[in-house]
Amino acid sequence: MSASLRHALYVTIAVAATVGAWWHGFVWIMEGGNILNLPSFFLDSYRSGSAAAFLTIDILAAWMVFLLWVVPDARRIGLGAKAGWLYFALSFVGTCFALPLYLRARERHLEHAGQSVG
């Protein structure tokens, strides 16, 4: 797959997943949920059933790893800590938003620096 197609897919997935996720997020807020209370958000989703609990644990673990990884990785590859902190902050919109956008930025940066992306 070409890099430009992969990058377009990253952006498409980021936008589509964020719209889909926030559609349900807004419904939850309208039903009385408080998005600013993250423990309540994750506990409500965890208690919604086994499938929801599975996905809650899965995305929470992936999000925590992303938070631990993104700033040091951005600094290490030369993208800069500020860029890492930007994607750290964007992850609060959704990991589904920040991760693909960071991967696109990361790959483009490495390509411009002449490093192999894979």
N, C-alpha and C positions, 0 to 999 in steps of 0.2 A: 504494500500500500504506500502510495506516495505521501510525503510529509504534508503537502498542502491539503490532501484529502483527509488525512488523519487529524490535522489541526482544525479543519472545518467540522469534522465529526465531534471533536472535543467541545467546540463552541456550541454546536447544535445540541449535544447531550446536556451541556451545562444549562442552557436556556430552557429546553423542554423539561428536564427533570426539576428545575427550580420552579417553573410555572406549575407543574403537576404537584409537587410537594407543598408549595404555598397555597394552592387551591384548598387542599385539605387542612393546612395550617390555619387559614382564615375561617374555615368552618368551625374548627376547634375553638378558635378565639371567640367567635360569635356564640358558641355554646357555653362560654364562660371561662375558657382556658386563658391563662396568663403566660404569654410567650416570654416575658421577662423573668419568669420563675422557671429556670431550666430544670431543677429537680422535679417540679410538678409536671412539666412537659414530658420528661422521660418516664416518670412513674405512671402518668396517665396512659401513655402509649404501651408501656410494659404490661400494664394490667388489662389491656384490651383483649387479650387472648394469646394463645401460644404462638401463632404466626407473628403477631405484632411484637411480642416479647423477643422472639428470635431476631427480628429485624432491628428492634431497638438496641439490643446488645451488640449486634453486628455493626450497625452504623456508629454507635457510641464508641466502640473500640477503634474503628477506622478513623473516626474524627480525632480521638485522642492521639493516635499515632501521627496523623497529619499535623496536628498542633505541635507535637514534639519535633517533627522532621522539617517542616517547611522553612523556618527561619534559618536554621543551620545549613540546610541544603542550598538555599538561595545565596547565603554568604559564601559557602564553599565553592560554588560554580562561578561566582563573580557577578551574579545578578544583583546582589546587594541585600543587606539586612532589611532596608526599608521596603523593598519589594516583598521579601518574606513576610514582614509584618502586615503588609497590605493583604496578602492571601490568607494569612492567619485571621485577620478581621473579616474578610469576605466569607470565611467558613462559618461565621455565625448566621449568614444568610442561608447557608447549607453547604455541607461537604460536597453534595452533588453539583454545586456551583463552583466552589473554590478549587477543588482538586483538578477537574479537567482544564480550567482556565490556567492554573499554575503549570500543569504539564505542557500546555501549549506554549506558554511564555518560556518555560525551562528549555524545551526543545528548540524553539526559535533562537534563544540566546546561545545555546551550545552550537547550533548550526552556524550562526554568525561568527562565533569564536573559533570555528574550524574543528570542533570536536565531534566525534561520532555520537549519534543519538541511538542508533540501533535499528 
